């Protein structure tokens, strides 16, 4: 298992917030829900790839800023269209005061 460092905890999103990171060519979104981190693809899979970091987060539901598709960030599941594809979800590992994903 290879780990890819996303960020240090000091710059990770605070409770109830999200933040986009770019590592190499990979763009990911890190979300902090009640102190637990989740990581998904940073772009909406529908119509041009809206930057999800500009969307709104209510609980575990992320709403796309362009066409209001909704996703559950804990598993990437589409909850409301127009998107029909789920978000990619990455397994997060927190160690040594940093956030990593399995690559």
PyMOL CGO cylinders between C-alpha atoms (Angstrom):
from pymol import cmd
from pymol.cgo import CYLINDER

trace = [
    CYLINDER, 0.00, 0.00, 0.00, 1.45, 3.34, -1.07, 0.3, 1, 1, 1, 1, 1, 1,
    CYLINDER, 1.45, 3.34, -1.07, 0.41, 6.48, 0.77, 0.3, 1, 1, 1, 1, 1, 1,
    CYLINDER, 0.41, 6.48, 0.77, 0.10, 9.87, -0.88, 0.3, 1, 1, 1, 1, 1, 1,
    CYLINDER, 0.10, 9.87, -0.88, 0.42, 12.87, 1.44, 0.3, 1, 1, 1, 1, 1, 1,
    CYLINDER, 0.42, 12.87, 1.44, -2.39, 15.37, 0.97, 0.3, 1, 1, 1, 1, 1, 1,
    CYLINDER, -2.39, 15.37, 0.97, -1.65, 17.92, 3.71, 0.3, 1, 1, 1, 1, 1, 1,
    CYLINDER, -1.65, 17.92, 3.71, -0.55, 18.56, 7.26, 0.3, 1, 1, 1, 1, 1, 1,
    CYLINDER, -0.55, 18.56, 7.26, -3.31, 18.61, 9.85, 0.3, 1, 1, 1, 1, 1, 1,
    CYLINDER, -3.31, 18.61, 9.85, -2.66, 22.29, 10.57, 0.3, 1, 1, 1, 1, 1, 1,
    CYLINDER, -2.66, 22.29, 10.57, -3.97, 23.25, 7.10, 0.3, 1, 1, 1, 1, 1, 1,
    CYLINDER, -3.97, 23.25, 7.10, -6.72, 20.61, 6.90, 0.3, 1, 1, 1, 1, 1, 1,
    CYLINDER, -6.72, 20.61, 6.90, -10.32, 21.86, 6.84, 0.3, 1, 1, 1, 1, 1, 1,
    CYLINDER, -10.32, 21.86, 6.84, -11.87, 22.73, 10.20, 0.3, 1, 1, 1, 1, 1, 1,
    CYLINDER, -11.87, 22.73, 10.20, -15.01, 21.04, 11.54, 0.3, 1, 1, 1, 1, 1, 1,
    CYLINDER, -15.01, 21.04, 11.54, -17.88, 21.13, 9.05, 0.3, 1, 1, 1, 1, 1, 1,
    CYLINDER, -17.88, 21.13, 9.05, -15.73, 22.51, 6.26, 0.3, 1, 1, 1, 1, 1, 1,
    CYLINDER, -15.73, 22.51, 6.26, -14.05, 21.33, 3.09, 0.3, 1, 1, 1, 1, 1, 1,
    CYLINDER, -14.05, 21.33, 3.09, -10.88, 22.20, 1.22, 0.3, 1, 1, 1, 1, 1, 1,
    CYLINDER, -10.88, 22.20, 1.22, -9.44, 21.27, -2.16, 0.3, 1, 1, 1, 1, 1, 1,
    CYLINDER, -9.44, 21.27, -2.16, -5.86, 20.06, -2.57, 0.3, 1, 1, 1, 1, 1, 1,
    CYLINDER, -5.86, 20.06, -2.57, -3.79, 19.31, -5.65, 0.3, 1, 1, 1, 1, 1, 1,
    CYLINDER, -3.79, 19.31, -5.65, -1.06, 16.69, -5.39, 0.3, 1, 1, 1, 1, 1, 1,
    CYLINDER, -1.06, 16.69, -5.39, 0.69, 16.17, -8.71, 0.3, 1, 1, 1, 1, 1, 1,
    CYLINDER, 0.69, 16.17, -8.71, -2.13, 15.81, -11.24, 0.3, 1, 1, 1, 1, 1, 1,
    CYLINDER, -2.13, 15.81, -11.24, -4.62, 14.61, -8.62, 0.3, 1, 1, 1, 1, 1, 1,
    CYLINDER, -4.62, 14.61, -8.62, -7.25, 17.05, -7.35, 0.3, 1, 1, 1, 1, 1, 1,
    CYLINDER, -7.25, 17.05, -7.35, -9.00, 15.93, -4.17, 0.3, 1, 1, 1, 1, 1, 1,
    CYLINDER, -9.00, 15.93, -4.17, -11.48, 17.38, -1.73, 0.3, 1, 1, 1, 1, 1, 1,
    CYLINDER, -11.48, 17.38, -1.73, -10.95, 16.82, 1.99, 0.3, 1, 1, 1, 1, 1, 1,
    CYLINDER, -10.95, 16.82, 1.99, -14.03, 17.19, 4.19, 0.3, 1, 1, 1, 1, 1, 1,
    CYLINDER, -14.03, 17.19, 4.19, -14.12, 17.35, 8.00, 0.3, 1, 1, 1, 1, 1, 1,
    CYLINDER, -14.12, 17.35, 8.00, -17.32, 15.93, 9.45, 0.3, 1, 1, 1, 1, 1, 1,
    CYLINDER, -17.32, 15.93, 9.45, -17.42, 15.90, 13.24, 0.3, 1, 1, 1, 1, 1, 1,
    CYLINDER, -17.42, 15.90, 13.24, -13.64, 15.57, 13.38, 0.3, 1, 1, 1, 1, 1, 1,
    CYLINDER, -13.64, 15.57, 13.38, -13.45, 12.69, 10.89, 0.3, 1, 1, 1, 1, 1, 1,
    CYLINDER, -13.45, 12.69, 10.89, -11.86, 13.34, 7.51, 0.3, 1, 1, 1, 1, 1, 1,
    CYLINDER, -11.86, 13.34, 7.51, -13.22, 12.11, 4.20, 0.3, 1, 1, 1, 1, 1, 1,
    CYLINDER, -13.22, 12.11, 4.20, -11.62, 12.50, 0.77, 0.3, 1, 1, 1, 1, 1, 1,
    CYLINDER, -11.62, 12.50, 0.77, -13.34, 12.54, -2.62, 0.3, 1, 1, 1, 1, 1, 1,
    CYLINDER, -13.34, 12.54, -2.62, -12.59, 13.69, -6.13, 0.3, 1, 1, 1, 1, 1, 1,
    CYLINDER, -12.59, 13.69, -6.13, -12.59, 17.49, -6.24, 0.3, 1, 1, 1, 1, 1, 1,
    CYLINDER, -12.59, 17.49, -6.24, -14.66, 17.90, -9.41, 0.3, 1, 1, 1, 1, 1, 1,
    CYLINDER, -14.66, 17.90, -9.41, -18.29, 17.07, -10.04, 0.3, 1, 1, 1, 1, 1, 1,
    CYLINDER, -18.29, 17.07, -10.04, -18.60, 14.20, -12.55, 0.3, 1, 1, 1, 1, 1, 1,
    CYLINDER, -18.60, 14.20, -12.55, -21.43, 16.05, -14.35, 0.3, 1, 1, 1, 1, 1, 1,
    CYLINDER, -21.43, 16.05, -14.35, -21.18, 18.59, -17.19, 0.3, 1, 1, 1, 1, 1, 1,
    CYLINDER, -21.18, 18.59, -17.19, -17.74, 20.12, -17.12, 0.3, 1, 1, 1, 1, 1, 1,
    CYLINDER, -17.74, 20.12, -17.12, -16.50, 19.25, -13.68, 0.3, 1, 1, 1, 1, 1, 1,
    CYLINDER, -16.50, 19.25, -13.68, -17.57, 22.00, -11.31, 0.3, 1, 1, 1, 1, 1, 1,
    CYLINDER, -17.57, 22.00, -11.31, -15.11, 22.66, -8.45, 0.3, 1, 1, 1, 1, 1, 1,
    CYLINDER, -15.11, 22.66, -8.45, -16.85, 21.03, -5.49, 0.3, 1, 1, 1, 1, 1, 1,
    CYLINDER, -16.85, 21.03, -5.49, -14.84, 23.13, -3.03, 0.3, 1, 1, 1, 1, 1, 1,
    CYLINDER, -14.84, 23.13, -3.03, -17.17, 25.97, -4.07, 0.3, 1, 1, 1, 1, 1, 1,
    CYLINDER, -17.17, 25.97, -4.07, -20.23, 23.89, -3.20, 0.3, 1, 1, 1, 1, 1, 1,
    CYLINDER, -20.23, 23.89, -3.20, -22.17, 23.81, 0.05, 0.3, 1, 1, 1, 1, 1, 1,
    CYLINDER, -22.17, 23.81, 0.05, -21.89, 21.20, 2.77, 0.3, 1, 1, 1, 1, 1, 1,
    CYLINDER, -21.89, 21.20, 2.77, -24.76, 20.37, 5.12, 0.3, 1, 1, 1, 1, 1, 1,
    CYLINDER, -24.76, 20.37, 5.12, -23.98, 17.44, 7.37, 0.3, 1, 1, 1, 1, 1, 1,
    CYLINDER, -23.98, 17.44, 7.37, -22.66, 14.75, 5.02, 0.3, 1, 1, 1, 1, 1, 1,
    CYLINDER, -22.66, 14.75, 5.02, -24.38, 16.17, 1.90, 0.3, 1, 1, 1, 1, 1, 1,
    CYLINDER, -24.38, 16.17, 1.90, -22.33, 18.19, -0.59, 0.3, 1, 1, 1, 1, 1, 1,
    CYLINDER, -22.33, 18.19, -0.59, -24.21, 20.24, -3.18, 0.3, 1, 1, 1, 1, 1, 1,
    CYLINDER, -24.21, 20.24, -3.18, -22.49, 21.07, -6.47, 0.3, 1, 1, 1, 1, 1, 1,
    CYLINDER, -22.49, 21.07, -6.47, -22.23, 24.84, -7.11, 0.3, 1, 1, 1, 1, 1, 1,
    CYLINDER, -22.23, 24.84, -7.11, -23.19, 24.63, -10.80, 0.3, 1, 1, 1, 1, 1, 1,
    CYLINDER, -23.19, 24.63, -10.80, -26.20, 22.34, -11.21, 0.3, 1, 1, 1, 1, 1, 1,
    CYLINDER, -26.20, 22.34, -11.21, -27.00, 21.46, -7.59, 0.3, 1, 1, 1, 1, 1, 1,
    CYLINDER, -27.00, 21.46, -7.59, -26.32, 17.74, -7.84, 0.3, 1, 1, 1, 1, 1, 1,
    CYLINDER, -26.32, 17.74, -7.84, -25.92, 16.30, -4.36, 0.3, 1, 1, 1, 1, 1, 1,
    CYLINDER, -25.92, 16.30, -4.36, -23.47, 13.72, -3.06, 0.3, 1, 1, 1, 1, 1, 1,
    CYLINDER, -23.47, 13.72, -3.06, -22.90, 11.97, 0.27, 0.3, 1, 1, 1, 1, 1, 1,
    CYLINDER, -22.90, 11.97, 0.27, -19.24, 12.66, 1.03, 0.3, 1, 1, 1, 1, 1, 1,
    CYLINDER, -19.24, 12.66, 1.03, -18.83, 9.61, 3.26, 0.3, 1, 1, 1, 1, 1, 1,
    CYLINDER, -18.83, 9.61, 3.26, -19.18, 7.22, 0.32, 0.3, 1, 1, 1, 1, 1, 1,
    CYLINDER, -19.18, 7.22, 0.32, -19.48, 9.45, -2.80, 0.3, 1, 1, 1, 1, 1, 1,
    CYLINDER, -19.48, 9.45, -2.80, -23.05, 8.32, -3.53, 0.3, 1, 1, 1, 1, 1, 1,
    CYLINDER, -23.05, 8.32, -3.53, -25.18, 10.54, -5.80, 0.3, 1, 1, 1, 1, 1, 1,
    CYLINDER, -25.18, 10.54, -5.80, -28.24, 11.62, -3.81, 0.3, 1, 1, 1, 1, 1, 1,
    CYLINDER, -28.24, 11.62, -3.81, -29.77, 13.96, -6.39, 0.3, 1, 1, 1, 1, 1, 1,
    CYLINDER, -29.77, 13.96, -6.39, -29.10, 14.54, -10.07, 0.3, 1, 1, 1, 1, 1, 1,
    CYLINDER, -29.10, 14.54, -10.07, -28.42, 15.76, -12.60, 0.3, 1, 1, 1, 1, 1, 1,
    CYLINDER, -28.42, 15.76, -12.60, -25.15, 13.90, -11.88, 0.3, 1, 1, 1, 1, 1, 1,
    CYLINDER, -25.15, 13.90, -11.88, -25.44, 10.17, -12.47, 0.3, 1, 1, 1, 1, 1, 1,
    CYLINDER, -25.44, 10.17, -12.47, -21.92, 9.08, -11.48, 0.3, 1, 1, 1, 1, 1, 1,
    CYLINDER, -21.92, 9.08, -11.48, -20.74, 8.80, -7.88, 0.3, 1, 1, 1, 1, 1, 1,
    CYLINDER, -20.74, 8.80, -7.88, -17.70, 10.71, -6.65, 0.3, 1, 1, 1, 1, 1, 1,
    CYLINDER, -17.70, 10.71, -6.65, -14.45, 8.82, -6.33, 0.3, 1, 1, 1, 1, 1, 1,
    CYLINDER, -14.45, 8.82, -6.33, -13.70, 8.21, -2.65, 0.3, 1, 1, 1, 1, 1, 1,
    CYLINDER, -13.70, 8.21, -2.65, -10.22, 7.73, -1.24, 0.3, 1, 1, 1, 1, 1, 1,
    CYLINDER, -10.22, 7.73, -1.24, -9.34, 5.99, 2.01, 0.3, 1, 1, 1, 1, 1, 1,
    CYLINDER, -9.34, 5.99, 2.01, -7.87, 8.50, 4.46, 0.3, 1, 1, 1, 1, 1, 1,
    CYLINDER, -7.87, 8.50, 4.46, -5.08, 7.69, 6.85, 0.3, 1, 1, 1, 1, 1, 1,
    CYLINDER, -5.08, 7.69, 6.85, -4.03, 10.21, 9.50, 0.3, 1, 1, 1, 1, 1, 1,
    CYLINDER, -4.03, 10.21, 9.50, -0.54, 9.73, 10.88, 0.3, 1, 1, 1, 1, 1, 1,
    CYLINDER, -0.54, 9.73, 10.88, 2.41, 11.84, 11.94, 0.3, 1, 1, 1, 1, 1, 1,
    CYLINDER, 2.41, 11.84, 11.94, 0.15, 14.95, 12.02, 0.3, 1, 1, 1, 1, 1, 1,
    CYLINDER, 0.15, 14.95, 12.02, -0.60, 14.59, 8.29, 0.3, 1, 1, 1, 1, 1, 1,
    CYLINDER, -0.60, 14.59, 8.29, -3.43, 13.36, 6.08, 0.3, 1, 1, 1, 1, 1, 1,
    CYLINDER, -3.43, 13.36, 6.08, -2.64, 10.68, 3.52, 0.3, 1, 1, 1, 1, 1, 1,
    CYLINDER, -2.64, 10.68, 3.52, -4.71, 8.72, 1.03, 0.3, 1, 1, 1, 1, 1, 1,
    CYLINDER, -4.71, 8.72, 1.03, -4.06, 5.25, -0.28, 0.3, 1, 1, 1, 1, 1, 1,
    CYLINDER, -4.06, 5.25, -0.28, -2.67, 5.50, -3.78, 0.3, 1, 1, 1, 1, 1, 1,
]
cmd.load_cgo(trace, "trace")
